[in-house]
Amino acid sequence: MTKIKFLFILFLFCSIQLYSQSEYIIDIKGNKIIIDEGSSQMTSVGSEKTPKVTTTIFYTIKGKKETIDLLDIKEASYGSYRINTFKFDLEYVDKELPYFTLAEHNGFRLISLHKTKINSFSFIIDSNNKIIEDLSLKSYKYKGDELENRARVDSKIREYFGNCEELIRRLDRYKYNNSVMTFKSKFVQKMRKPNEVSKNENYENLNLFFNNPLFQQCQ
């Protein structure tokens, strides 16, 4: 009985150890950080003086609070978020950067990075990390070519990830959601009127889909 009990406790201990390592961050120096399960939080802050957005991840290690900047991450899996690093041969992406992975399906991956308040950089890539579709958006433009681009982005996500039910459900919420938009930032108020009703006729809320880049499983 003692031996059986010991093996059971050992198995339980190993299971806890394995489970506790399911959330991790690998920094740009290659250090792997095992974080406390369910301890992560994330915030993105922009300055009115610059369009740059700074994203910070808050987490704990054995109860001790820590933080790390998104741009200092090589790879990560925490909460409902997945991060991987890519470099693409594009004029506006001139170096290796960490991207959030929103979905993987049939060898394709939907990735996104909200680096500034003006643009979100989003792509569909294949298993060789080659860009198949550029889904990047301009945050405060909804007419003309950008309206056509937003309609195309919505369509391409559905084309490649139509079997990802939760992903498409989220996309629909942002496509059809009509809401009152309130803006505290003076920068945003210059672009949009405070407390105006967003009818979402021109996919205005599509940016919000990428601003909260949850990873969602596909069938």
C-alpha positions in Angstrom: 0.0 0.0 0.0 2.8 2.4 0.9 4.5 1.8 -2.5 1.2 2.2 -4.4 0.5 5.4 -2.5 4.0 6.7 -3.2 3.6 6.0 -6.9 0.2 7.8 -7.0 1.7 10.8 -5.2 4.7 10.8 -7.6 2.3 10.6 -10.6 0.2 13.4 -9.2 3.3 15.6 -8.6 4.5 15.0 -12.2 1.1 15.8 -13.6 1.0 19.1 -11.7 4.5 19.9 -12.9 3.6 19.2 -16.6 0.4 21.2 -16.3 2.1 24.1 -14.7 4.5 24.4 -17.6 1.7 24.8 -20.2 2.0 28.6 -19.9 5.4 30.0 -20.9 7.3 32.8 -22.5 10.6 32.5 -24.4 12.4 35.9 -24.6 14.5 37.1 -27.4 17.6 35.8 -25.6 16.2 32.3 -25.7 15.3 32.1 -22.0 12.2 30.0 -21.3 10.0 31.5 -18.5 7.5 29.1 -17.0 4.7 31.3 -15.6 2.0 30.6 -13.1 -1.1 29.1 -14.7 -3.8 31.8 -15.3 -1.7 34.6 -14.0 -1.2 36.6 -17.2 -2.7 39.9 -18.1 -2.0 42.1 -21.0 -2.3 45.8 -21.8 -1.6 48.0 -24.8 -0.9 51.7 -24.2 -0.4 54.5 -26.8 0.8 58.0 -26.4 -0.9 61.1 -27.8 2.5 62.3 -29.0 3.3 59.3 -31.1 1.3 56.6 -33.0 3.4 53.8 -31.3 1.6 51.2 -29.2 3.4 49.5 -26.4 2.1 46.1 -25.3 3.1 44.7 -21.9 2.4 41.2 -20.5 2.0 41.0 -16.8 2.5 37.5 -15.1 3.7 35.8 -12.0 6.4 33.2 -11.3 5.6 31.3 -8.1 3.6 34.3 -7.0 6.2 36.9 -7.8 5.0 39.6 -10.2 6.9 40.2 -13.4 6.4 42.0 -16.7 7.8 41.8 -20.3 7.4 43.9 -23.4 5.8 42.2 -26.4 8.8 43.1 -28.6 11.1 41.2 -26.1 9.2 37.9 -26.7 10.4 35.3 -29.2 7.5 32.8 -28.5 4.8 32.5 -25.9 1.7 30.6 -24.9 -0.4 32.0 -22.1 -4.1 32.3 -21.4 -5.9 32.4 -24.7 -2.9 33.9 -26.6 -0.1 32.4 -28.7 2.9 34.4 -30.0 5.4 33.4 -32.6 8.1 35.4 -34.4 8.4 36.0 -38.1 10.3 38.2 -40.6 8.8 39.1 -43.9 10.3 40.9 -46.9 8.0 43.9 -46.8 8.7 47.6 -46.8 6.7 48.3 -43.7 8.0 45.2 -41.8 11.7 45.6 -41.8 12.7 43.2 -39.0 11.8 40.1 -37.2 8.8 40.7 -35.0 6.5 38.8 -32.7 3.0 38.2 -34.0 -0.1 36.8 -32.3 -1.5 33.7 -33.8 -5.3 33.8 -34.0 -5.9 30.4 -35.8 -4.2 27.5 -37.6 -6.1 25.4 -40.1 -5.1 23.2 -43.1 -1.5 24.4 -43.1 -2.4 28.1 -42.9 -2.0 30.5 -40.0 -3.8 33.8 -39.2 -1.4 36.2 -37.5 -1.6 39.8 -36.4 0.4 42.5 -34.7 -1.0 45.9 -33.6 2.2 47.9 -33.5 0.7 51.4 -33.9 -2.6 53.2 -33.4 -2.7 53.8 -37.2 -2.1 50.3 -38.6 -2.5 46.7 -37.8 -0.3 44.2 -39.5 -2.1 41.0 -40.2 -1.4 38.1 -42.6 -2.4 34.6 -43.6 0.8 32.6 -44.0 1.5 29.0 -45.1 3.5 26.3 -43.4 6.7 27.8 -44.9 5.9 31.2 -43.3 5.2 32.6 -46.8 2.6 35.4 -46.9 -0.5 34.2 -48.8 -2.7 37.2 -48.0 -1.9 40.6 -46.6 -4.8 41.5 -44.3 -3.3 44.7 -42.8 -5.8 47.6 -42.0 -5.6 51.3 -41.5 -7.4 52.1 -38.3 -9.3 55.3 -39.1 -10.1 55.0 -42.8 -13.3 53.3 -44.0 -14.0 54.7 -47.5 -12.8 54.1 -51.1 -9.9 51.6 -51.4 -9.8 50.9 -47.7 -13.5 50.0 -47.6 -12.8 47.5 -50.4 -9.8 46.2 -48.5 -11.9 45.7 -45.3 -14.5 43.7 -47.2 -11.6 41.6 -48.8 -10.0 41.0 -45.3 -13.4 39.8 -43.9 -13.9 37.5 -47.0 -10.4 36.0 -46.9 -10.6 35.1 -43.2 -13.9 33.3 -44.0 -12.3 31.6 -47.0 -9.3 30.2 -45.2 -10.8 29.7 -41.7 -14.5 29.1 -42.3 -14.4 25.9 -40.3 -13.1 27.7 -37.2 -16.5 28.2 -35.6 -15.4 30.3 -32.6 -13.2 32.5 -34.8 -16.0 33.2 -37.3 -18.4 33.8 -34.5 -16.1 36.5 -33.2 -15.7 37.9 -36.7 -19.5 38.1 -37.0 -19.8 40.0 -33.7 -17.4 42.7 -34.9 -18.9 42.8 -38.4 -22.5 43.3 -37.3 -22.1 45.0 -33.9 -23.7 48.4 -33.7 -22.5 50.3 -30.6 -21.9 53.7 -29.1 -18.3 54.5 -29.3 -16.7 56.6 -26.6 -13.2 58.0 -26.9 -11.0 59.4 -24.1 -7.9 59.9 -26.2 -7.7 63.3 -27.9 -5.8 61.7 -30.7 -8.8 59.5 -31.5 -11.3 62.3 -30.9 -9.7 64.2 -33.8 -10.5 61.2 -36.0 -13.9 60.2 -34.7 -16.6 62.1 -32.9 -17.0 61.2 -29.2 -20.1 59.2 -28.2 -21.1 58.6 -31.8 -23.1 55.5 -32.8 -21.0 53.1 -34.9 -23.3 51.5 -37.4 -20.4 49.4 -38.7 -21.5 49.9 -42.3 -17.9 50.1 -43.5 -16.5 47.3 -41.2 -15.4 50.0 -38.7 -15.2 47.5 -35.9 -13.0 45.0 -37.9 -9.9 46.5 -36.2 -11.3 45.3 -32.8 -11.2 41.7 -34.1 -7.4 42.0 -34.4 -6.9 44.2 -31.4 -7.9 41.3 -29.2 -5.9 38.5 -30.9 -7.3 35.4 -29.2 -6.0 32.1 -30.3 -9.0 29.8 -31.2 -8.9 26.2 -32.1 -10.2 24.9 -35.5 -11.8 21.6 -36.4 
